[in-house]
């Protein structure tokens, strides 16, 4: 999907409404940026910079709140970048409850690359972790498996 027309896909409009977001031109512009590059994993500042480059004027605090709400309603996911001490955002994969989607994140460009669906061993590890958390009284809602490193593009660009 590279274009968001007047009607949003699937249940997006309802999810946005439940999250307290109106479908404004700025909301559409943010969703369009992520739709144009599904592997994009930008920080708040990178989203703001790209919007301003496209002529979309939005307050930085408003954008931060919007990104948080898009993550809260499940359209985006938010993950910490401990090296830079900031949050990064990416399309949230459509997962069934308990499903594991492994991925690779380049620590240089922050591109997210989905890996092949979890094999039996990975699914067993995920269930073992959920069981261990349950034994401690915790309830796991989502399990992320991200391998970090340097992507092929960044590795060849480095002298």
ABEGO torsion letter per residue (X at the ends): XABBBABBBEAAAAAAAAAGBBBBAAAAAAAAAAAABAABBBBAAAAAAAAAAAGBBBBAAAAAAAAAAAAAAGABBBBBBAAAGBBBBBBBBBBBBGBBBBBBBBAAAGBBBBBBBBBAAAAAAAAAAAAAAAAAGBBBABBBBBBBEBBAAAAAABX
